[in-house]
Amino acid sequence: MKQFIVIAYDAKDKGAYERRMATRQAHVDSISKHRAKGEIICGIAITDNHDKMIGSVVVTNFPSRAEFDTWLNAEPYIINKVWDNITVLNGQIGPSFIDLIKKAA
């Protein structure tokens, strides 16, 4: 398995925050489904100084980059143009955190 880190900032256009909130439940449902399959390790919203969500960090666990890309391209925040500035990094979970990787349900 390969771990990838997604650092994604939201679009900054006038309707961006409203798109995030309208898409949030679909995003949470998707993340939960992939977490149950062991493909998502953890995620966290990036917030501004007023606790408004402005992006996300997601640590994933996929067998290959191709399978990761399939997930990312189907992610509701991508489809609905919530995430705009996206960085994908290769990663490797440390031994102290290996317990975060769930086995497929």
N, C-alpha and C positions, 0 to 999 in steps of 0.2 A: 504494500500500500504506500501511496505517496501523499504527503501532506502539502497543501497549498494554502497560502494566506491571502485573503481578499481584503484590501483596504479600499473602500468605496465611499466617495463623497457624493452627496446629493447634488442634483442640478440646482442652479441658482436662479432660474427663471421665476416669474411671478407665481405660477401655479405649482411649483415644485413641492412645497410642503403639503399642499392639499392632495397631490398625487400620492405622496408617501402615505398619508393617513388613509386614503381611499384604498390603497394597495396593501396596507400593513397586515391585515388578517390573512390574505392569500400568501404573503411572504412568510408569516409565522407558521401557517399550516404547512407550507413547503419545507421550511427548515425543520419542523418537527418530524415530518415524514422521512426526510433524509437523515436526521439524527437517529431515528429508530433503526434505520438500515446501517448505521455506523459510518455514514459518509460525511456527517457534520460533527466536528468535535465540540466547538463552542462558537458563540457569536456574541457581539456586544454592539450596542448603538454608540456612535460617536455623538456627543452633545456639545453645544456651545456653552458659554458662560451662564446662560439662562435655562439650562437643561432642555433646550429644544433639540430634537434629533436632527442631525445634519449629515449623517453617514453611518457606515457600518464597518465592522471588522468581523470576518468569518474565517475560522480555521477549519479546513476540510480534510477528508481522508478518503481518497479515491484510488482505485487500482491503477489508473493511468491518467495522463493529462487529457487524453481524448474524452474519457468519461467525466472528468472534471468540467471540461469545456461544454459537454452536453448539458450538465446540470446548470452551469452558469448562464448559458444561452436561454434556458427555460425558466430562470429565476424571475419571479413576478416583478421585482424591482428593476430588472433589465428590460423586460417586455414593456413595462409601463413607464419607462424612461425616468425612474426615480434616481437611480445611480447614474452619475455622469462621468466623474473622474475616478477611474478604476485602475488599481495596481494589483497585479497578481504576482506573488512571490513563491518560490519553492521553499519548503520548510521541512523540518524533522522534529517531531515531538520529543521532548526530553524524557529520560527515564522517570523523573519525578512526577510526570503527568501522564504516563502511559495508561493509567486507570481511566482517563477521560475518554479513551477510545472504546466505544460500545461495540459489542458483537452484533451482527445483523440479527434482527428480530425474527 
